[in-house]
Amino acid sequence: MTEIVTEPTQSLPAPVVVWLDPSRPDFGTTIIATVPDGLAALNRHGIDDARNGPHAQLWQDAAAALSSAKLEPSPCNLRLAFDAMLRLVKRVAPVPTRIRVLSAPRNLRERVQGLLAPSYGRLDFAGRPPAAAAGRVD
């Protein structure tokens, strides 16, 4: 049987909500939940404008923290990446709390895992899949 090797989780401790286009709030929001999402967001969603503007240091801090978390996804690095990304988003394109909470309620990840766990057994997104799913090909 072939063993599936997965990368350690690169999920941020909590989602960061950003506007799809800060100049057009009617377009809605998107959620940055992982390190790759954060790295991609540095070059879109109006956050890319901060790279050369007055918030360039915040942009560089977020890029460095996200890169560190990508290379070594430890809880500490993931927390630093989340904090840096949140500081940047709050300064460059803040999303009002009311909208942020509607887009990504607190503890959403844990609630979804709790709903799915009875059906699929223990969910460990960072580890190997359960034995029942190991031989499955979708």
PyMOL commands that set and color helices and strands:
alter all, ss='L'
color gray80, all
select helices_A, chain A and resi 25-27+35-41+47-51+56-71+75-92+97-103+108-120+131-134
alter helices_A, ss='H'
color red, helices_A
select strands_A, chain A and resi 11-19+29-34
alter strands_A, ss='S'
color yellow, strands_A
deselect
rebuild
show_as cartoon
